[in-house]
Amino acid sequence: MAELILSAVGVGTAIPEFAKTVTKSIDYLADMGRKYKNAPKIVQEISVFARDLGQGKLTLDVSLAEWASRLEDLNPKFKDSLHDYLQRLQESVVETSAVIERLYDKDGSLKRFYFSTVGERRVTRAAKKFHRWQEDFVQLIELIEKEKTLTHRDVLLSSDQLMIFSKGDGEHLSPVPNSRRLFVGKGEYKSHGGSICTIDILIERRPLPIDEISVARVASRLSRAKCDRGILACIGYRQKDGIELLFRIPSYLHDPRPLNQIIGTADNGKRIPYPLESRLDLCHELCRATLSVHTSNFVHKNIRPENILLFRNSNNTQTANGFGCEELGVPFLTDWHMLRSFDDLSSRRGVNDWVENIYRHPQRQSLEPQARYNLGHDIYSLGVTLLEIALWESFPEIVCKLKVVSLEDGPAYSALSYVRGDPEMTRSVLVNGKRVNVAINLASALEHAPKHLEDANVAPRLWADALCINQSDPNEKNH
């Protein structure tokens, strides 16, 4: 009977469906102790064990098997072992049921001679195999847990594995232009094979407190991801000035710039005329980068120009024509702290930031999003970004309003401090309804100021010398 039940399903079937079928077979096995007259002690023991297994242990075992089989960073050998163990369970149920059924006549009476000469020994052997399956399965799950823990430790970088070159009293790290969390540096790295090489490094820093287990999981996933398009190879994470994800930059890439600082930029007051063909090529590369994330069974959850770095390619042999495609660069995604698999649980935690909400699907806006994050939400964010590139306009428009106040009235205000940067590279902002070109660094500071002022609970009025001082009046500039 158990064999007939199990004949309709194989281990290759989805684990939950397989579990339902095996449960029916185990229930049948559990009823044998009551079904047959004067069941021997060994048969009753098997029935009790099968009943306990069916009433809870099997559900737990199958849940553990399903959890383990869905770990994308699990050693393939362990996944094969899970398949083998479930196959063993199926065989044990069928074998044990068949052995017990052969002990009885059609009227349900025990074949005593058969039982005493052959049957008891076979039933005992089947019972031991059945019990051993449970013990071995628990040990396999424990091994998977240990391997999972060791994998996370494996991506925690020590000073024996990575040494970033120093300058003065500390590491020589350069911030990525207009980014608060990204830094580049150079150092010596020892691979798992033991070889030592000098590499360029991108560091993505997150201040504490942050869940180290989540960061370790992200680092582990990224270290196994396809790094051919849009994803830099992650070499691990470390604890220093917060928790940092570290990525290896190919030697032919250099000078990373965030996409949001390039879109709509101007040179001496004139917008840089990147050809439409170059912009469409960039769109194509971003689509391939996002596809690379999704084919690795991940969702990024924060695709927007601020989190896309463009690297210049020193291998590009095209002649510089002023504004060719090579000037836009090779795109790579950053800001991986929210990365998760398609089927990971979601906390449904949102962020109510007006700039970020421009790129978020309507169902994912506000502090309490309506839906769990899915692949379609990534595509929505990508679509908004592609539209910006095609139009070459930054959607988060910066609007300023100048107001004249008397210092004698003691008005509350905050002075905006920023690094001026290249005076020829500018971005336009609206000031009292008129478009004014300001340095890129100032534009970035103005863009993020409202959020910082709100968090700090300080006066929302700003003083920015480049806007508040008439730059065409020498007397006012020198006052």
N, C-alpha and C positions, 0 to 999 in steps of 0.2 A: 504493500500500500504506500509506504513512504517513498519507494522508488517511483511509483506512478506519479505521486505529487511532485517530486523533484524533476521528473523527466521533462516538464514543460519549461524549465528555467535552468540556465547555466550560470556559472560564476561571472561570465562576461557581462551578464545583465547588470543594470544599475544596482548598486548595493542595497538600497531600500527595498526594491522589488524582490531581490534575492532573499532578503531577510524575511519578508512576509511569507514566502513559500517555505523556507526552512522552518519557520515558527509553526506552520501547520503540521509539518512532518514530526517535529518534536512534540507537539501536542498529542499526535497519534501515538508516539512512543510512550508518552507519559500515561496514556490511558490503558496500556497493555497490562500494567500491574493490577488494575481493577477488572479488566475485561476477562482475563483467563482465571479459571478455577484453581485454587491452591497454588498460586504462583510462587515459585522458589524465591528464597531470600535475595539472591543475586538479581533476579528480574525485578523484584520490588525496589531494590536499591537503584537500579537503572531508571525505573519509572519516577522515583523521587528526584533523582538528579535531573532527569529530563524536564520534570515539572518545574523545578527551581530555575533551570536554565530558561525555560520558556516564559516564566513569570517575571523575569527581570534581568538575569545575567546576560541572556542573549541580546536583549535590547541594548544593554550597555556595550556589549562586545561589538555589535554591529555599528553603533554610534561611533565607537572608537575607530573601527575600521573605515567608516565613511570619512571621519575627520582626517585620519592619516592619509587616505588615498587622495584627498583634495589639497594636500600640502604641495605647492608647486616646487618648493625647494627641497623636497624629500629625495634621498638617495633612491635611484630607480631599483636597486636591489631590494630595498625594503618594500617598495610597491609590489614587486614580483612576489615577495614573501607573503604579503597580505592576500594576494590572489591564491597562492598555494594553501594558506591556512584555511581560507573559506572553502576551497576545494576539499580539503581534508575533513572539514566539518560536514560537508555534504555527503562524502563517502562514509563517514562514521555513522551518521544517522541512518543511511540506507543499509549498511552492513549490520548494525545492531538490530534494526527492525527485522531484517530477514532472518538473522540467527534466532531471535526470540520466536518468530512465527513458526519456525521449523520444530520448535519444542512441543507443539500442541497438535492434537488431532482436530478434525473439522468440528467436532462437538465441543471443543474448548478444553478437553482433558489433557493433562501432561503426559507426554511420551516418556515414562519413567526410565525405561531401559536406555533409550537414546540419550536422555538427559544425563544419566549416571556414567555412561561410557564415552560420549562425545560432546553432547550439548553443553554441559556445565562448563567444560574447559573453553569452548568457543565463546560462550556468553561472557565468561570472565575476561577473556582476551579482548573482546569487543568493548566491555565496560572500561577496562584499563585505557584502551585507545581513546575512548570518549572522554574520560577524565583528563588524560594527558593533553588532549587538544586544548582544554580550557587553561591549563597551567602554562603550556607553551605559548598560547596566544597572549596571555597577560605579560609574559616575558618579552615578546616581540614588541608590544606597545611600549613597555618600559625602555627598550632599546631605541625605539623611534623618538621617545621623549628625550633621551640622553643625546642622541645624534642632533636633534633640533637645538638643544642647549649648546652643544659644542659648536654647531654651525654659527650661532650668534656670537659665541666667544671668538670664533675664527675671524670674524670681520672687525673685531675690536683691535685697532692698531696700537702697537707699543712702540717705544723708542728704538727697540731692536729691529723693527720692521720698516720704520719710516723716520728719517731725520731731515727736517726741512732746514735749508741753509739759513744761517743767522747773519744778522747785521747789527752791530752794536750789542745791546743787551738782550735782544730777542730775535724771534724768527723774522726773516725778511719776507713779509707778505704785502702785496699791493692790492688795495681795494679795486674791485671792478667799478668803472666810472658810474656814478649815480646809483650805486647799489649799497645797501646797508648790511647785507648778509653774505655777499660773495667776495672772495679774495683769491688771488693767484700767487703762486710761488714756485720754487724749484727745490728739489731735494733728492736724497738717495733713498731708493726703495728696494727692499729685499723681497723677491717673489717667493711663493710657497715652494718653488723648486730650489731655492737657495741662491739664485743668481742676483747680483746687485747691479742696479743701473740708475742713472740720473734721469729724472722725469720732471715734466711740468705738471703742476697740480692746481686744480680748482677746488676751493674749500667753500662749502655751504654751511654757514654757522647759524645755530639756533641758541638763543639764550636760555639758561635754566629758569624755572623748572620745566623739564620736558621728559616724557616717558622714554627712558633709555631702551626698554624692550621694544617699543615701537620703532625707534631709530635703528636698532639692530636688525629688526625684521626688514625694514626698508633697505638697509645696506645689503643684507643677504639677498634680497630679491634683485636689486640692481646689479649686484656682482654676477648674477647668472643671466641677466637680460641680454638681448641682442644689442650690440653696441655699434651696429653698422650705420644706423640712421638716427640722428637726433638725440641719442643717449650716450653720454660719456661713460667710459668704463669706471665703475665704482670699485675702489680698492679697499674700502672699509670706512670705519668711523672712529672717532676718538673723543675724549673728554678734555677740552682745553678752551677756556673762555666760553663755556657753554658746551654743547654737543655739536660736533662737526662731521658732516659727510665729506669724504674726500674722493675726488675723481681724477683720473689720469687724462691729461690733455695730449693728444697726438703731437708729435714734434713739429709737424708742418703747420699747425694752427697757432695763431697768436693774436694779440690785441682784441680781446673780447669786449663787445659793447652791447648793452641791452637794446632790444628792438624799439622799445618805447622812446628811447633817446635819439633814435634815428628817424622815425616816422615824422614827417612834417618839418624836419630841420631846415634851416636856411643858412646860406653862405653870403655874408655881406648884405643881408636883407632880402636876398632872393632865394626862393625855395629851390632845393637841390633837385634837378630834373632827372631822377632815376628813370630810365626807360621803362615802359610798361612791360616789355619782354623780361627785363631783369626782375621786376616785381612779381610777375607771374611765375618765374623760375623759383623765386623765394617761396611763394605760396605752395608750389609743388613740393619743395623740400620739406616744408612744415607739415604738409599732409602725410608725407612718407615718415616723418619723425613720429607723428601721432599714431600712424598705423603700426609703427614698430613697438610703441607702448602697448597698444591694444592686442597685437598678436602675441605679446608676452603675457597676456591675460591680466593686464593692469588697467586701472583708470588713474589719470594724473590728478584730476580734480582742481587744477588751478592754471589752466592754459590762458595766458594773456601776454601782451607784448613785454611787460616788465619782467616776465620769467623766461624770456627767450633770449639767449645770447647768440650774437653773430660774431664768428671768428674769421679773421682774414686768413686766407689760404696762401702760404708761401710757395706751394707747388703749382699755383695757377700761372699758366704760361701766357695768358691773354695779355696783350699790350694794354696799358692803362690809358683809356680814352677820356679820362676825367670822371665819368660817372658810369662805368661799365658794371656788369653783374658782379665782378670780383670785388667791387667796393662794398657791396652789400654783405657778402660773406656767407659762411656756412652756419646754419642754425642748429642750436642745441637747446633742449628744454632743461630748465632748472627748477628749483623750489619743489623738491620731492617729498617734503615731510608729510604730505597728505596722501601719498601713494598707497593704494590698496588693490587687492585682487577683485575681480568681478563679484565673487561670491563671499567676500568678507562681510561681517556684520558692520552696520553703519550706526554711528552715534546720533545721526540727524542733527549735528551741531552746525549752526550757520554763523556767518559773519555779516554784520550790517554795515558794510563800507560802500559808499556810493560809487567809487571808482571801480572796485572789484565787481560790484553788481552789474555793471555795464556788460561784463563778459560772462555773467552767470545766467543760466537758464532761469526763467521766472519761477519755476518750482523749487529752485535752490536758493532763492533770495530770502533775506531776513534772518533773524536769529533762530527761527524755528522753521526750517525748510519743510515743504509739503511732501517731498518724495526723497527716497534714498538715492544716493548718487549712482548714475549708471553711465554706460558708454555714450549714450545719446547726449548727455550733458557736456561731456568732453567735446563732442562734435559741434555742439552749439557754441561753446567758447572758441573753438577753432574757427568757426564760420565768422564770428564777429572780428576776430583777429585778421582773417583773410580779407575781409571787407575793408578794414583800415589800410592794409597794405595796398590793395587795388586802388583805393581812392587817394592814398598817401595823405591821410588826415587822421590825426589823433582824436578819438571820440571824447576822452575826458577833457573838455574845453576848460581852460583856466580863465575865470572871469574875475577881474579886480575892480574895485570902486574906490577912487581916491576921495578922501574927505579931509577938509581943512579944520584943524582944531587948535585951540590955544593951549600952550604948555602951562600957562598960569592956572588953568582949570584942573591940572593934574590928571590928564586922561590916562587910563590904563591901556598899556599896549605891550606887545612883545617884539623885540628886535630880531629880525631874521638874519642868521649867520650862515654863510655858504662860501665855498671856494669858487672863485670867478671862472676858472677854466679858460678854454680857448675863446677869445672874444669874437672870433669870426664864426663860430658855430652857435647858432641861436635857435630859439623856438618862439613862436608868436603867442601872445596872450592878449585878452581883451581888457583894456583899461578905460573905464568910463565910455564904453561903446566903441573905442578905437583900437585897432590892432597894433600892438607894439612888439618888436622883437627884443627878447631878453636872452641872456646867456642860458644855456641848457641847464646848468646847475641850479640857477635861480628858478627856472620853470619847474624843475623837479622838487625843489624845496617848497614852492607855492602849492604844488599839487598835493603834497603829503602833509602840509601844515595843519589843515583843519582837523584831521584825525588826531594828530599829536597834541594840538591845543585842547581838544575835547577830553582826551585821556588825562592830560595834566591839569585840567580844570583851571586854566588861566585865561586871561583876556583874549578874545578872538580877534582884536584889532592888531594888525601887523605893521611894522616899519621895515621896509626894504629900500635901502639907499638908492638902488638903480631905478626905482620907480617913484619914490617919494621926493627925490631931489631932481630938479630940472637939469638934465645932463647937458643941455645946450647952453646953459647959463654958467659961465666960468665963476662969477661971483658967488652964486649959490653952491656950486660944487666945492669951492674952497672955503666956504664959511665955517 
